[in-house]
Amino acid sequence: MSQKLEILKTAKKNNGIILSEQASDFGFSRATIKSLVDEGVLTSVQRGVYVTNEGYVDDFFLLGRKFKSGIFSHETALYLLGFSDRAPVTIIMSFRHGSSTTRMKEEGIRAVMVSKDFRLGEATLVRSGTEIKVYNIERTLVDLLKPRYDTDYEQLIPALKRYAAYGKKDINKLFRYANVFGVEEKLRRYMEVLL
């Protein structure tokens, strides 16, 4: 089978997406990908990301690829995890303290700097056949309770209610995270009403 057909076969398995590093891993040449782009079979949607005409690329996936060191968080994570019906107007991502935020601001991303336990609660979420990094629901709820963050309470309260009714909730993990970030008492006040 030719390299072109192999690339298209690989893309088909990945929701119509082929990444340049996947192509390299399979031994496909960049010239072959360029040829498929020139023929209009593939479209370059972002550096290193190509999609077939039938494929679909999720915007969150593209942002996650562009800002690989970031993790979707706060109200954006609520939406991605299904605990809010409101699509985010501003995308919120957390980054390790000390990261440069210039590029994120240019893309309209609200960057939240995290100095403590950056990876705590990091999860992988599959959306439209692609993977993105997002904080799990327990970390997200705790982050929204931090005093330094200007939380949208119109999203937080319904999210806490959904979490209270959530079949896979992990209250121990939720309070363990709250303890790590110093919001245990605040969380307890909310949860006593809801549980």
C-alpha positions as CSV (number, residue, x, y, z in Angstrom):
1,M,0.0,0.0,0.0
2,S,1.3,3.5,-0.9
3,Q,2.3,6.0,1.8
4,K,-0.6,8.2,0.8
5,L,-3.2,5.5,1.3
6,E,-1.5,4.5,4.7
7,I,-1.7,8.2,5.8
8,L,-5.4,8.4,4.9
9,K,-6.1,5.1,6.5
10,T,-4.4,6.3,9.7
11,A,-6.3,9.6,9.6
12,K,-9.6,7.7,9.1
13,K,-9.0,5.8,12.4
14,N,-8.4,9.2,14.1
15,N,-11.6,11.0,13.2
16,G,-10.0,12.2,10.0
17,I,-6.9,13.7,11.7
18,I,-3.3,12.9,11.2
19,L,-0.6,14.6,13.3
20,S,2.9,15.2,11.9
21,E,4.4,13.2,14.8
22,Q,2.1,10.2,13.9
23,A,3.3,10.4,10.4
24,S,6.9,10.4,11.5
25,D,6.3,7.5,13.9
26,F,4.8,5.4,11.0
27,G,7.7,6.4,8.8
28,F,5.7,8.6,6.5
29,S,7.6,11.4,4.8
30,R,6.7,15.1,5.2
31,A,6.8,15.3,1.4
32,T,3.9,12.8,1.2
33,I,1.8,14.8,3.6
34,K,2.6,18.0,1.7
35,S,1.6,16.3,-1.5
36,L,-1.8,15.3,0.0
37,V,-2.3,18.9,1.1
38,D,-1.4,20.2,-2.4
39,E,-3.9,17.7,-3.9
40,G,-6.6,19.0,-1.5
41,V,-7.0,15.6,0.2
42,L,-5.6,16.9,3.5
43,T,-5.9,20.4,5.0
44,S,-3.4,21.9,7.4
45,V,-5.5,23.3,10.3
46,Q,-2.6,24.1,12.6
47,R,1.1,23.4,12.6
48,G,1.5,19.7,12.7
49,V,-2.3,18.9,12.5
50,Y,-3.9,17.8,9.2
51,V,-7.5,16.8,8.6
52,T,-9.2,15.0,5.7
53,N,-12.3,16.6,4.0
54,E,-14.5,14.2,6.0
55,G,-12.7,14.8,9.3
56,Y,-13.5,17.0,12.2
57,V,-11.1,18.9,14.5
58,D,-12.3,20.0,17.8
59,D,-11.3,23.6,18.8
60,F,-10.4,22.5,22.3
61,F,-8.1,19.9,20.8
62,L,-6.3,22.5,18.7
63,L,-5.9,24.8,21.7
64,G,-4.6,21.9,23.8
65,R,-2.1,21.1,21.1
66,K,-1.0,24.7,20.7
67,F,-0.5,25.1,24.5
68,K,0.6,21.6,25.5
69,S,1.7,22.7,29.0
70,G,-1.8,23.9,29.9
71,I,-4.8,22.1,31.4
72,F,-8.4,23.1,30.7
73,S,-9.8,24.3,34.1
74,H,-12.4,26.3,36.0
75,E,-15.6,27.1,34.1
76,T,-14.2,25.7,30.8
77,A,-13.6,22.3,32.6
78,L,-17.1,22.4,34.0
79,Y,-18.4,22.7,30.4
80,L,-16.1,20.0,29.0
81,L,-16.9,17.6,31.8
82,G,-20.7,18.1,31.4
83,F,-21.3,20.0,34.6
84,S,-22.3,23.2,32.9
85,D,-24.5,23.8,29.8
86,R,-22.9,27.1,29.1
87,A,-20.2,27.0,26.4
88,P,-17.3,29.2,27.6
89,V,-17.0,32.7,26.1
90,T,-13.4,32.8,27.4
91,I,-11.4,29.7,27.4
92,I,-9.7,29.1,30.8
93,M,-6.5,27.1,31.1
94,S,-4.2,26.5,34.0
95,F,-0.4,26.7,33.6
96,R,2.5,26.1,35.9
97,H,3.5,29.3,37.7
98,G,6.2,31.1,35.8
99,S,4.9,30.3,32.3
100,S,4.8,33.1,29.9
101,T,1.2,34.2,29.1
102,T,1.8,36.4,26.1
103,R,0.7,33.8,23.5
104,M,-2.3,32.7,25.5
105,K,-3.6,36.2,25.8
106,E,-3.2,36.7,22.1
107,E,-5.4,33.7,21.6
108,G,-8.0,35.0,24.0
109,I,-7.2,32.4,26.7
110,R,-7.5,33.4,30.3
111,A,-4.4,31.8,31.8
112,V,-4.5,30.9,35.5
113,M,-1.1,30.4,37.1
114,V,-0.8,27.5,39.5
115,S,2.1,27.4,41.9
116,K,1.1,24.4,44.0
117,D,0.2,20.8,42.9
118,F,-0.2,21.7,39.2
119,R,-0.8,18.1,38.1
120,L,-3.1,17.1,40.9
121,G,-6.4,16.1,39.3
122,E,-5.2,16.1,35.8
123,A,-7.3,13.9,33.5
124,T,-7.6,13.0,29.8
125,L,-10.9,13.6,28.2
126,V,-11.8,12.2,24.8
127,R,-13.9,14.6,22.6
128,S,-14.8,14.0,19.0
129,G,-12.2,11.2,18.9
130,T,-9.4,13.4,20.2
131,E,-7.8,13.7,23.6
132,I,-7.5,16.8,25.7
133,K,-6.1,17.5,29.2
134,V,-8.6,18.8,31.7
135,Y,-8.8,18.8,35.5
136,N,-11.2,16.2,36.9
137,I,-14.5,17.5,38.4
138,E,-13.2,17.3,42.0
139,R,-10.2,19.5,41.2
140,T,-12.4,21.9,39.1
141,L,-14.9,22.4,41.9
142,V,-12.1,23.1,44.4
143,D,-10.4,25.5,42.0
144,L,-13.6,27.5,41.7
145,L,-13.8,27.8,45.5
146,K,-10.3,29.4,45.8
147,P,-10.6,33.0,47.2
148,R,-8.2,34.4,44.6
149,Y,-10.3,33.3,41.7
150,D,-13.3,35.3,40.6
151,T,-15.8,32.5,40.3
152,D,-19.0,32.7,38.3
153,Y,-21.4,31.5,41.0
154,E,-24.2,31.1,38.4
155,Q,-22.2,28.2,37.1
156,L,-20.7,27.0,40.4
157,I,-23.9,26.4,42.3
158,P,-25.6,24.3,39.6
159,A,-22.3,22.4,39.1
160,L,-22.2,21.5,42.8
161,K,-25.8,20.4,42.6
162,R,-25.0,18.2,39.6
163,Y,-22.0,16.8,41.5
164,A,-24.1,16.0,44.5
165,A,-26.4,13.9,42.3
166,Y,-23.5,12.5,40.2
167,G,-23.3,8.7,40.4
168,K,-19.5,8.6,40.2
169,K,-18.8,11.4,42.7
170,D,-15.8,10.8,45.0
171,I,-16.5,12.9,48.1
172,N,-13.2,11.7,49.8
173,K,-11.2,12.9,46.8
174,L,-13.1,16.2,46.7
175,F,-12.4,17.0,50.4
176,R,-8.8,15.8,50.1
177,Y,-8.3,18.3,47.3
178,A,-10.1,21.0,49.3
179,N,-7.7,20.3,52.2
180,V,-4.7,20.6,49.9
181,F,-5.9,24.0,48.6
182,G,-7.2,25.3,51.9
183,V,-10.9,25.6,51.0
184,E,-12.2,22.6,53.0
185,E,-14.4,24.7,55.3
186,K,-15.9,26.6,52.4
187,L,-16.7,23.4,50.5
188,R,-18.2,21.8,53.7
189,R,-20.7,24.7,54.0
190,Y,-21.9,24.1,50.4
191,M,-21.9,20.3,50.5
192,E,-23.8,20.2,53.8
193,V,-26.7,21.9,52.1
194,L,-26.6,19.7,49.0
195,L,-25.9,16.2,50.3
